[in-house]
Amino acid sequence: MGDRKKSPIEERKQQYKDYLDKTDVTSQVREALLKLIENQPKDPMLFLANYFDNISTSDKSDKITTVHQILQLTHHSQQSFQTNLIVAYDAASLAKNPNSKKASMNRPGLTGSVFEELLATILSNVPKNLHATLLERIGCRASEMVPFGVFRYCITVCYVFVDFVKLCGSIFSVLCGKQSGKVTDKDICEIVISSLKDALDSLQDDNSPCSILEAAYVLRPDKLASSLLSNKSSKTDKSTMNEDDFMKEMIDVFTSKIKVLK
């Protein structure tokens, strides 16, 4: 007895299934949904849009781009970021062409040169004069292999640093108030910088990147800057500080608490 002839509806269903399998859409959607569940972002539709945009625009042979996209899936404060760190490290440790004969003869791993390029990519939106000192402290030699513990620490430091720079910029804007130009009272700036030092000193031996950022949040505009502005001196001959100097001094305090790896 011959096979039953499929109805037009069944044939269309099979055509749709064949198309999805051929274009690998099903597996990509499944992977996206797994990432969505794993990260649980506040805006799931935006997360999916960014995820598929990264897939469509990335060069799969570009290791730095791939690893950076994995790390960007969720904020460093989320628990799922720790899982993404493991996935990112595995991706960063693969040989450029894992199927080549040369790759099969060598132990896979993350080299210092690739690692430093990845750190620079994460910090690409921060001016180089602000993050140069940080990279000097956490960078690795180009020829050495980077273990996961170092990878996790340095990646976390970089993402915390990006948030810290934004926080400092926000504080300085509030300190400026309605003044014209990017200058403000130097005495008040020095009080803020001193307060940051005191907050970080209170950490004692806990110098983890996230703890440093948490200590710095005592300087949020709503916690510190407004009260300082209300107590400003009425002197007209007071000295001023510009934003570049303020940012540099705040970042010097931050980087002084970061472990030197080189």
SULPEKA-V317777 format. One record per pair of residues at least 6 apart in sequence whose C-alpha atoms are under 8 Angstrom apart, sorted by the first residue. I is the first residue (numbers start at 1). GAP is how many residues later the second one is. Records with the same first field share a line. If there is no record, write none. Layout:
BEGIN
I->GAP + GAP
END
This chain:
BEGIN
20->6
32->16 + 19 + 20
36->8 + 11 + 12
38->42
39->34 + 35 + 39 + 41 + 42
41->6 + 33
47->26
51->22
54->15
58->7 + 8
59->6 + 7
60->6
61->35
63->28 + 29 + 33
64->28 + 50 + 53 + 54
66->25
67->21 + 22 + 24 + 25
68->20 + 50 + 53 + 54
70->14 + 17 + 18
71->10 + 13 + 14 + 17
73->8 + 11
74->6 + 7
75->6
76->6 + 80 + 83 + 84
77->133
85->67
86->62
89->21 + 59 + 62
92->17 + 18 + 22
93->15 + 16 + 17 + 18
94->14 + 15 + 16
95->8 + 13 + 14
97->6
98->6
109->36 + 37
110->35 + 36 + 37
111->31 + 32 + 33 + 34 + 35
112->27 + 28 + 29 + 30 + 31 + 32 + 33 + 34
113->27 + 28 + 29 + 30
114->28
115->25 + 31 + 36
116->23 + 24 + 26
119->16 + 35 + 36 + 39
122->36 + 37
123->8 + 35 + 36 + 39
126->36 + 39
130->117 + 118 + 121
133->122
134->121
136->126
137->118 + 121 + 122 + 123 + 124 + 125
138->16 + 120 + 121 + 122 + 123 + 124
139->122 + 123
140->6 + 121 + 122
141->121
153->56
156->53 + 54
157->52 + 53
160->49 + 50 + 53
164->49 + 52
165->82 + 86
167->53
168->79 + 82
169->74 + 78
170->51
171->48 + 49 + 50 + 54
172->71 + 74
174->47 + 51 + 52
175->9 + 10 + 13 + 14 + 50 + 51 + 54
176->6 + 7 + 8 + 9
182->60 + 61
183->57 + 58 + 59 + 60
184->56 + 57 + 58
185->53 + 54 + 55 + 56
186->52 + 53 + 54 + 55
187->52 + 53
188->40 + 44
189->52 + 57
192->27 + 32
193->56 + 57 + 60
195->24
196->19 + 20 + 22 + 23 + 54 + 57
197->56
199->16 + 17 + 19
200->12 + 15 + 16 + 57
203->8 + 9 + 12
207->50 + 51
208->50
209->49
212->42 + 45
218->6
219->6
END
